[in-house]
Amino acid sequence: MGVVYVKQDCVVRWSQGQSPLSYGDVWDDAAPLVVERPDLFSAEPTRIRGRQARPEVDERQEEPAVPPPVETATVDPGAKRTTAARTKRK
């Protein structure tokens, strides 16, 4: 038994009536709707949750000898602010 994945959200009209399809749903590849309308399904998963985009690495490119400086978003303990506090409007 294999499975296929729905390619798009739609309501399909076919020989046995109408069926709603939701993007990414998993169907048995022997189901009558899949056999009749294979154009609506993909053998590869259409939605994979949690996948992180991985940048392509060019192995010919060398890493910099000195990493770029890291900015800090918070003030160090004991440091004074350089801006004046806002005054209340009346």
N, C-alpha and C positions, 0 to 999 in steps of 0.2 A: 504494500500500500504506500503510495506516494502522496505528497501534498502539493498544493499550488496556492498562490497568494493573489488576492484581488488587487487589480491595478488602479481602480478609481472608485469613488463613491457614485452610485447610480441605482436606479431601479430598472431592471432589465425585463423586457417582455420576451418570452420564449414559448415553446410548444406546450409547456405545462402551466402557463400562467405568467405571473409577475413575481419577481424576487428582488428584494433590496440587497445591495452589496455595499459593504463598507471597506474603504481602503485598508489594506493590510490583513483582512480577515483570511483565515486559513480554511481551505476546502480540500476534501478528498479528491484526488485527481480522477477517480472513477465516477464521480457524481454526475448525474444526467446533465445538469446545467453546464458543468465544466466540459463535458464531451461535446455538447451542442454549441457552446460559445467559448472556445479556448482563447479567443482574442481578448477576453476580459481578465485573464489570469496570467500569472508569471510563475515560472519554476523557481526563480530567485526571490527571496524575501523582499517585499516592497517597503517595509518599515522595520528597522532594527533599532530598538530603544537602547540608549546608553552608549552608543558608538561615538567615540571621540574622533574628530578630524585629526589625521596624522599628517603633518607636513612632509613633503618629499625631501629627502636629504640628498644633497649632492656630495658624494664622497670626495670629489676633487677639491671642494672648498674647505680651506683650513679654518679652524676656529681662531678667533682673535686671541693674542697672547695675554692681554689684560681685559678682563670682563668689564662691561660698562658699569658705571656707578649705580647703586641702588638708591632711589629716593625714599625718604622716610615721610610717612604721612602724619605722624604724631610728633609732638615736641618731647625732647628728652626730659627726664625728671629734673625739676629744679630750674629749668629754663624759663625765662620771662618772655611774655608776648611782646611783639614789636608793634602791635596795633592797639589803638585805644578802644576801650569798651564803648558800646553804643549808649547814648543818653536816651532817656525816656522822652517821648514826644507828649506834649500837652494838648 
